[in-house]
Amino acid sequence: MVLSIKNIVPILHAQWFGKHPNTLIENIAIDSRSLQNGAQTLFFAIVGPNNDAHIYIEELLEKGVRNFVVTHIPESFKDQANFLVVENTLDALQKFAAHHRDLFDFPIIGITGSNGKTIVKEWLNFLLSPDYNIIRSPKSYNSQVGVPLSVIAINAQHNLGIFEAGISTVHEMEKLEKILKPTIGILTNIGSAHDEGFANIGEKMKEKLKLFHHAKILIYNKNKSIDAFLNPKLKTFSWSCKDEEADVFIAKKSILDKTLLKIRYAESTFEIKIPFQDDASVENAIQCIMTLLYFGYNPKTIESRVELLFPVEMRLKVKNGINNTMLIDDSYSSDFQSLKIALDFLESQKQYKKKSLILSDIFQSGLSDEELYSKVSQLIISNKISRVIGIGETISKFKNKFLNCITFPNTDAFISQIESLNFGNETILIKGARTFNFEKIVHALEEKTHETVLEINLNAISHNLNFFKSKLKPKTKMMVMVKAFGYGNGGFEIAKLLEHHKVDYLGVAFADEGISLKNDGIKLPIMVLNPESTSFAAIIQHQLEPEIYSLKGLNAFLKIAEQKKLKNYPIHIKLDTGMHRLGFETEQLKELIARLKDNKTVQVKSILSHMATSDDLEHHEFALEQIALFEKLSSELIFELKIKPIRHILNTSGISNYPKAQYDMVRLGIGLYGISNDAEEQINLENVGTLKSIISQIRTIDMGESVGYGRRFMATKTTKIATVPIGYADGISRHWGNGVGFVTIHDQKATIVGSICMDMLMVDVTDIACLEGDPVIIFGESPTVIYIAEKLQTIPYEILTSISQRVKRIFYRE
């Protein structure tokens, strides 16, 4: 894209003020912070609800920018630059992008939906790239600003476009449709993401479908809800796993870690294996297969490509590196547009003045190699990169275009020389195409932490959540407990998953847990179960909802609430029905009612109690007495206060054992994490956490020699001992040592010998073929947390919550 200012004026319907109408524009920008801005940049001063980019014009002039699209010209800068004055700068950016799109006549795939847009886009890019020169949205650039910026990157060498479009409210999609004008449409899963901008699911559906106004074909998962909103003139290519009237009918079958798809299309039937089992990945893969079928690929080619699909990493990760370095891990993609984004991110996240770039060959730029690496060189110079390390045969040929550059033919060659490159006190952007396996570089440069990790299976959490949901009545709400660092599994990551699943409430024990979640961006309502009066101000500040369990606490909260002039602030009233731990007792009810009656400062959002014996059916009668008392006391409160609160008394065991007492909401705790007190129910739950370590060292001792403190293990024969770097400082009970417990190595039990130390334990591996560095399972499938708890005469809660936070949590999806 090279246009002069005088060419751009009519495109934007702008008024031009300036002295240099022939200035050529090579770069469009909206971010004043980007180091890529320069004399040939046209800066659009976007005005948003929280920001007005006109205030950055002076700063940009100082950086050498001389071309601006504005709604008004700041008085003091009139003669200093070219100003294109328009009514709305965002509309102008979109007009410019639409004009640019109209210059090209090749297929454009437009993708929209609630979920899966970015993954489908990235997978289609991978699947079609052997045959097309593709332009696609970088990362998840699918907004009112992201789409035009993506489209502006199209050049004459491209012959296929893949763009995603996302909207958050009505009247947005028609603007994106004018920019993209997709010829091929893909509608991904329509779910509840971003529902708040729409009156109902029907309105949301109508808005999404506006993207396909000029499309020649729409690819989608056939169902009656979508069909009801489709334009009858729009040609469709549908698939289904349920409706045999779809153009393509698909049967699914799980095989080990893969899914076998039996596909019936036209007059033929064939099978394709995909390397995923979760529903979302399977659906996204099917959308890609449908696109390949539409493009005319044969089943054999489709299968050979689809079986290579991979999990898509959609964010840049910041990690601590060796020798006081900070790593920005973008090790799975390498294209020109995403390089620009990554360099801007590097600038915003840098911790050190020195900046290094490790870059692989760049693919699918649509430019000649000479032109591409000249542009890359300009980017690197503008971003003030201190050192460039190029990896790949092509980038090595253009080494002379970069200052302070060293190149390697491949990743292994680089790693073999990594120590001689003296990394230290710098920020390093690692940016490479997937085929270069740059994750090896990340691993080599990442700061090595404790070799013990707790792996959290997010798929298992979703499964367990859905299992307990299946026990509930349709209108019963669910609160999920994420207190105590998510029962030792991790707080924010699990809370985020629960937010995705649209649970109704999160529960924490103390205010600081809730504050941490709110600060990390969790938007779900969070109830604080054991708030201290000293935390009430912070609770209000962070929009948390306190459980009130005493008159003293109520009076303290009301005093602060009245000082802050709050109205209807949500609180939760705890009743003591027999647990005798926290809560209002029967004789306090009248005073509670008197204090709350006609009080407009707070709103009783819920009334709750806690069962003492929901997991022990020997105390069934006591549990029923608790439920009856809760019914009596809560009903009195509701009648006297004339309120309609949420009522809840059941915890995990209560959900299963007392289904008639679901009331309006239940509280799911340990069950989410795969633990049940009922053996039959346990079969239906999936293991969430697997505590792993490695073998640090193996030694052989003779009969009569001892192991560990106090010589509590004495060998009765020649014995092979493995040392594992995990101990009681990591949360492993010392009672689990001395032959009581075991770990699993290569699916075999290795008994713990001697006393467990602070940072390590020793196991007998005499009969196990193993090597130093081999993985060790501390708990997971075997031994289970339940088994360990039984042997130690405690409960699974204690085992889970004891795992130290120095143990790194790794969250994954299978």
N, C-alpha and C positions, 0 to 999 in steps of 0.2 A: 504494500500500500504506500504509494507516494502521490500525494495531491498537494496542490498549492492552496493557499488561503483563499484566493479568489474563486477556486473551484469548489471549495467547501461551503462558502457563504450561501449559495442557492440551495444546497442540500439541506442545510439547517434552517432555511428561511430566516437567516440572521441579518442583522445590521452590522456592517463592518466599520470599525474605527481603528485607524493605524496608518503606517507609512510604508509597509512592506507586503503588498498583496501577493507577490510572487514567492514568498517564503514557502519552502517545501516541508511538508509534514510527514514524518516517518513513524511517529510513536504517539499513541493515544494514552492519556493518563488521567486518573482520578485521585491518586494517592500522593499527597504533597511530600510524604516522607521518603518516597522511592528515590534511590540514587540514580535511577535510570532516566530521570527527567533531564532534558537539555534543550538546546536551541531549536531542535526540530520536533519537539514535543508539543502537542495540542492538549492543553489541560482543561478538562471540564470541571467547573466549580459546582459540584453537586450540592444541593441544599436538601438536607434531611431533617427529620424531626428533632434530632439532637445535635446537629452540626451544620455549619455553613462554611463551605470550602473557600468562599470569597475572602475569609480572614487570612488565608495562607498566601495570597497573591504576592504580598511584599516579600515573604520568605522565598517564594519560587522565583521571583525576579532576581533576587540575590544569587540564586543557583544557576541563572542563565536561561530560564524559561521565558519565552517572549510571545507565546501564543495562547490565548485564553478564550474559552466559551463561558460567558457570564450572563447573569440577569441584569447587572448594572456594573458600571465602571467606577471603581473607587476613585474619588476626585483627584487624589495626589498622584495617580499612576497613568493618567489619560494618554500621555504622549510617550510612554515607555515601552509599549508593546502593541501587538495586534489583539484587538478585542472583538469577539463576535458576540453580539448581544442578542439573547433570545428570551422568550417568556419563561421557559422551564428548561434547565440544563440537563435534567435526566431525560426528558422527552427528546432533546436535541441529540444526546448520545444515542438513543434508540433509533432516531431517524438516520443518523450517520451509519449505524450498523445495518439497518434495513437496506439502505442504498448500497452498501458494500456487498451484502448478500445477493442482491439482484444482479451483480456483475458476473455471477457464476451460475452455470447450468449443469449441475451434477447432483446425484441423489443425496438428500439430506435425511438422516434418521433423527426424528424427534422423540425423545423419551420423557414421559411424565408418569406420575403415580405418587403414592404416599411413601412407599419403601422400595428400595432396590434400584433406583435410577442410576446411581453412580456405578454400582457393581455391574449392571447390565451394560452400561456404556464402556467400562474398562474391559469387560470380557469380550464384547463385540469388537473392540479395537484389536485385542489379541487374536481373535479368531479370523478376522478379515484382513489383517495387515499383510499377510503374505501376498495378497492379490490387489490391494488398493493402497493408495497414498492418502492416508486418513487425517483429517483435521477433527479434533474433538475438544469438548470442554475440558479445561485443565481442572484437576481435583473435582470439587462439586460446585463449579461456577454455574449455578442454575437460576440465579435471581434476576430481578429487574436490571441490575447492574452487571452481574456476572455473565448473562447470556450475550448482551451486546459486546462486551470485551472479548468473549470467546469467538464470536462470529467475525470480528474485525481482524482476527488472525488468519483468516482464509487467504490463500494465495493461488496463483495460476497453476501450480503443480499438483494441487490437491484434486482428487476425483471422487471422494466420498467424505461426507460429514456426519459426525455422531454427536449430538448435543442433547443435554438434559434440560428440562424446564421445570422449575418449582415455583409454586405460588402459595401465598399465605392468606389471601382473601379474594373477594370478587373483583372483577374488572382488571385483573392483572394478566391473565393468560392471553387475551386478545392482543395485548402489546407484544408479548413474546412471540406470538404466532406471526405477526407482521415482520418480526426480525428474522425468525428461523425459516418460515414457510416450508416445513418439512414435507417431503414427498412420501416418506414412509413413517408411520407412527407406531410407537410401542407404548402400550398402557401397562405399567407394572402394577403390583399389588396396591389396592386402595384400602388403606387402613385408617387409623385414628390420628396419625401424626398431623399436627398443625390444624386440628379440627376447630380451634378457637376462632378462626377467621371466617367461619361459615355457619349459616343458620342451621344446616342439617347436612347429612351425607349426600342427599340428592343435589343440593346446591353445589356442594364440593365436586360431585361427579360431573355436573354440567360444565363447570368452570374448567376442569381438567380436559374435557373432551374438545374444548375450543381450540386446543393446539392443533387439531387434525382437520381444520376447516378446509384446507387445500390439499390434504394428503391423498395419494392415490390408493393407499392401503393402510389398514390398521391391524396390527398384530396384538391379540389380547387373549386373556383367559376367559372363555365364554361363561357368562352367568346372566341370569334374568335381570339382576339389578342394573348391570351395565347396558344390556340390550335395550332396556326401556328408555335409555337416554341417547342412544345412537341415532345419528342422522341416517335415515334410510338410503340416502344417496351415497353414503360412505361405504366403499368396498372393504370387506373385512377378511382376515385370515385368522381364524380362531382355533384355540386348542382347549382341551379339557381332560381332566382325569375322572369326571363324573358324567358329563353330558355327551352321549355318543353322537349327537347331531353336530358337534363341532367339526370343523374341517380336519382337524388332527386329533385323534383320540389316543390318550397315553395311559398306560398302566404302570404303576411303580412297585418296585420290590427291593428291599434292602438286602445287600450282600456284603458281609463284613463291614468295611468302612466306606462302601460305595452304594450307589443306587442304580439299579437296572431299570431302564425305561423301555417298555415295549410300545413302539410307536406305529399306529395305523394311519397311513396317509395315502390318499388317492386309492390306488389299487394294490398297494404294497404294504407289507408289515416288516419292520426291522427293529433291532435292539441296539441301544446305546447305553454305555456305562458312564456315569458321571462321578467324580471323586468327592461327593458330598452326600450327607444324609439328612441334614436339617431342612425343614420345609422351605425356609426362605431361599436357601442356596439352590435347592432343587427347582423351585419356581423360576428363579432368575436364570438358571441354566436352560430351562425349557424355553424361555423367551428368546434366548440366543439361538437355540436349535431351530426354532420357528423362523427366525430371521435368515438363517443359513438355508433352510428349505425354500424360503421365498426367493432367495438369490440363486437358487438352482443347484446348490451343492448336493453331491450324492451322499448317501448314508455312510459309506466307508470313510470319506474325507471328513465328514462331520464328526464321526466317532474318534478318529485319530487326533482331531484338534481339541474336541471337548474334554477328552480324558486328561488333557494337560492344563485344564483350568486351575486356578489357584486362588486362595483367599486374597482379597483386595485390601491393601493398607491405605486408608483414606486420610491419614493425618501425618503430618510431620512430627516426629518424636524427638524430644530433647532428652539427652542422656549425659551422665557424667562420664568423662573419658579419663584415660591415663594421664599422668604428668600434668595435672591442673588444666585439662582441656575440657571443652564442652562440645558434644557431638550433636549435630542435627541429622537425624536418620531419615533420609528420603531415598532408601536403597532399592526401590522397586519400580522406578519409572525414570525415563530420560527422554524428554522432548523439550523443544525450545520454550513453549509457553509455561510449562511447569517449572522450568529452570528459572524463568523470570520471577515466578511466585516464590520459589525457594530462596532466591537471593534476597528478595525483600524480607522474607521471614528471618533469614540469617541476620540481616541488619537490625531487625526489631528484637532479636533474642540474644545477640552477641554479649558475651561476658568479658571478652578480651579484645584489645585493639587489633591484634593480629588475627587475620581471617584466612583460612585455607579452604580450598575447594578440591575435592576428589571427584572427578567427573569421568563417566564412561563415554563411549561413542554415543552420539545422539541420533535417534531414528525418526523417520516420518516428519521431517521438517517441511517438506515440499520445496526445499531450496537445494541448489547445488552445494556440494561439500565446501567449495571455495566461499560461496556467499554465506552459508550457514556458520562456518567457524569464524568468519570475519565478524558476523553479528554477535556470536558468543564472546569473542574477544572484546568487542565494544561493551557488552554487558559486564564482563568481569572487570574491565578498567573502570567503568562508572561505579561499580560497587566496591572499588578499592580493595580487591582481593589481594592478599599479600603473596600467596603462593598457589599455583595450580598444579595438580597431579592428574594427568590424563591417563586413562586406561582404555586401551583398544587400538586396533590397527589404524583406524581412520583418523582418530584424533591425534595419534602419534605423527601422522604425516603433516599435520598443521601446527606442530609444536612451536614453530617460529612465530606464530601469531600471538603468542602469550608471553608476558613477562614472567620471569622467575618460574619457569615451567619444567617439570620433569615428566616423562611419559614411560609407560610400561605396556607391553603387548597384551597382557591379560592380568586378571586379578591375582592369580597365584604368583606371578612374577613380582607384583607389587608387595604381596605379603612376605615374600622371601627377603625383601630388602627393607621391611618396615622399621627395623631398629635403627638403621642408618639414616632415616629421614628426620630423626630428632623432633618428634612431635612434643609440644609442651607450651603451656600458657597461651593457648589460642582457641578460637572457635572454628570447628571443622564441619563444613557441609559435605555430607556423603551422598552423592546424587548419581544413581546408576540404573541402567536398564536391567530388567529382571534377569536376563540371560547372563549378566556378568557376575551374579551371585555376590553382590556387595554386602550381603549380610555377614559374609566372612570378614570383611573389613571392619564392620561395626563390632563384631565379636572381638577382633584383635585389638581394637582401640578402646573398647568400653572398659570402664573401671570395674575391676573384678570385685564383686561383693561376696557375701557369705555364700558358700556353695550349697547351702541348704535352702530350699524354696518350698513354699506352699502353693501348689497349683490349684486354681479354682476353676471348675468346669461350669461355665455360665449356661451351657445347654442343660446341665443337670438341675441347676436352680430353676430354670424355666419349666422343666418337666415337673419338678416337685411342686412348684407354685400351681401349675395347672391341675395336678392331681388333687390338691386340697380344694381348689376352686370347684372341681367337679362334684364335691360333696355339699356344696352350698346351694341354697335356693337362689333363683335368678336375681332377686333384688337384694340379697345379702351382700353388704360391703365387706372389704377386707383391709385390715391394718396389718402390715408386716413389720416385725421387730428387726431393727438393724442396730440395736444397742450393743455395747461392748465390742466395737469394731466389727459389727456384723457377725457376732458370736465367734470372733477370731478369724473370720474369713476375709475381712476387708469391708470398709464402710462405703465409700463413695461409689466404687464400681458396681457394687451390688444394688445400692440405692438407685443408680442410674438405670440398671436393668429393670428394676421394679417400676420405675417411672415409665419406662417403655411399655411395660405390661399393664399400665394404667391401674395399679392398685390404688386404693382410696386414701390410705394414710401410711405414713412411716412412724414407727415408734422408737424412741431413744430413751436412755435412762436419765441422762443429765444434759443440761443446756449446751455444754461445750460440744457434745457430739452433734447436736442439731445445728449449732452455729457453723461447724465445720462443713456440714452437708450443704447448708444454704450458701455459704461462701464459695463452694465448689459448683454452684449453679443448679442444685436440686430445687425444683419448684413444687413438688408435692407438699401437701400439708404435713407437718411434723409435730407429733405430740411428745412432750417431755414428761415422762412418767414419774420421775423423782426430783422435781425441781426444788432447789434451795431458794429461800426467799431472797438471798443475796444475788440471785441470777435473774430475778424478775425483770429488771430493766433491760438486760441483754436479750431476754426472751422476747420482749415487746419489740425491741429494736430490730431483731432478725425475723419477726413475724412467725415465731414458734408458738405452739399452743400448750399451755401448762396443764398438767393434772393437778387439781386442787383436792387435798385429802384431809385438811384440818381447818378449823375456824381461824386459827392463828395465820395459816398460810393464805386463807381467803382474804382476811382483813388486810394483810400486808400487800397482797396483789391489788385489791381494790383501791388502796391508798395511792399506789403508784399509778394505776390506771386513771384515777380521778385527777391526779396531778397532771397527767399527760392529756387529759380531756378526751379520753378514748370513748368510742361508742360501739357497743355490741362486740367487744373483743372476745374471741372464742376461748372458752375454758372447758375443762373436762372434770366432772365431779366423780370422785372415787368413793365408793361405799364399802365398808367393811362388813362382809357377810359371813365371816368365819375364819378367814386367813389370819386375822389379828396381826397384821403387819402395818398397813397403812389404810386410811379411809375413815369416813364419817360413820359413827355408830348410830344405832337406832335412836338413842336418847338425845342425840345432837341434831336430829333432823329438823325439829321445829325451829331451832335457832338458825340453822342453815337456810331454811325457807324464809324466815323473817329477814335475813341479811340479803337475800337475793331478790326478794319480791319487789317488783317495780324498779329494779336497778337497771338502768339503761347503759351502764358502763361496760358490762360484760354480757356475753350470751353463753348459756349452757349448751355447748355444742354436742356433748355426749355425757352419758351417765354410765359408769362402768364398775365392775367389781372383779375380783380375781379368785379363781377356784383353787382350793388347797389340795384336792385329791382327784382331779379330773383324769389322772393317769393310772389310778389304782381303784379297780372296781370292787375291792373289798370294802371300800368306804363309799359305796354307791349311795347309800341312804344319806350320808352327810353331804354329798355333792348335791343331791336333790333338795336338801334343806337350804343349802346356799342359794340355789337357783330360785327357790320359792321366796326366800327373804329378799333377794334382789328384785324379784317381780313386785313384791309388796312395797318396798322402800322407793324404788324408782317410779312406780305408778303414783305414789303419794306426791313425790316431787313434781312429776309432770302435771298432775291435777292442780296442785296448789300454785305452781308458777305459770300455769297455762303455756307450756312450751312443748315443742315436738323434737326432742333431742334424739340422737343416735344412741341406742343402748347396746352394750356389749359386755359379755362375761366369759366367753369361751376362749381358751388358748388352743395350742396345737392338739393336745390330747382331747380337749373338750369338743373340738370340731368332729372328731370321730366317735366319741363315746356318748355325747349328749346333743345329737343333731336337732332336737326339738327346742333347744335353748339358743339357737343362733341369733335370735333377736334381729337387730338391724345390721350388726357388724360382728366379725370375729377377728381374733388377733393370732396371726400365724407367726410362730417363733422357730423353734428348733427343727420343726418339720421341713421348713424351706431348705435347710442345710443337710437334708437326707437322713434325719434321725427320728425314729418313732419308738414308742414304748411297746408297741404291739408288733409281734413277730410277723403276723400275716401282712400287716400294713407295710412293714419294712421292706418286704419283697417288692412292693410297687414303687419304692423310692430309689432315686439314683444317688450314688456317691458324689459329693460335691468337692470336697477337699482331699488332695493327696499330698502328704508331706514327704518330700524327697530329699535325699542327700547323695553323697558319693562315697566310695572307698578311698580314704586318704593314703593308707599304707597297709601292706600285708606282711606279716612276719610269721615264722614258725618257731614254736617253743617246745622244749622237751618236757617229758614227764617230770613232775615235781616243781616246775617253774610256775610263777604266779602272774596274774594280770591285774593291774589297777591298784587303787588305794586300799590299804589294809590287807592286801593279799587275799581278798575274799574269794578269788577263783584260783584253784590249784589244778594244774593239768594232770590228768591221770594217764595220759598217753601223749605221744607227739601230736601237737594241735596247731592248726593254722588259724591265726587271729587277724581279723580285719578291723581297722580303726575307722570310725565314721565321724565326721566333724559336726556333731550335734549333741547337746547336753542339756543339763537342767536349766542353764541360762536361756535356752531356746524354748523351754517349757516342757521338757520331758521329765516326768516324775522319777526321782531316784528309786522309788519303790518298784519301778519297771525293770530294774537291773537284777543282777545276781541270779540269772536263770529263770526269772519270772516271765519276762517278755521276749519278743523276737522282732526282727525286721525281715523284710523279704528281698532277696537278691536273686535275680534270674528265676523268679517264680518259686524259689525254695526258701524255707524258713532258716534263718540264721539266729541262733539263740544269743541273747545279750549276756555276756560273761563279765563278772566283776561289777564294781560299783560304777554307776553312771557319773561321769565327771561334769564339770561346769560347761565345757565346750565340746565334749566328745564322748563317745561310747565305743565299746569293743564287742565284737561278735565272733562266734565260732563259725568259720567257713571251711572246716576241714573237708567236708564232703561236697563242697560247692565249687564248681569251676568258675573262677572269677579273677579279675585283674584290678589293679589300682586304677581308679577313675571310673569304674563301673557304677551304674546307678543303684541306689538303695531306697526301698520304700519303707518309710517309718510307720505311716498308717495310710489307709485308703481302702482299697478292696480287701487287702489282707496285710496286716491285721486291720480290722475295722475299728473305728472309734468306740463303737458299742462293746466290742470284745475287750479292748483295753480298759474301758470303764468298769466292766464286770470283774476283771482280774484285779483291779486296784480298789474294788469296792467303793466306787464313786459313780458319778453320772457323766454322760457324754459332754454335757455343757462345760464341765471343768476341764476336760481334755482339750476341747476346742479353744476355749478362751484363754488357756494357759500358754498357747503358742506365742512366743515373744514377737514384738513388732520389728525386731532386728531380722527376723526371717522374712525374706522378700516374698511378697505375694505376686503371683503371675496369673493373670486372668486370660482364659482362652475359650474359644469355641471349637468344637470338633468338626 
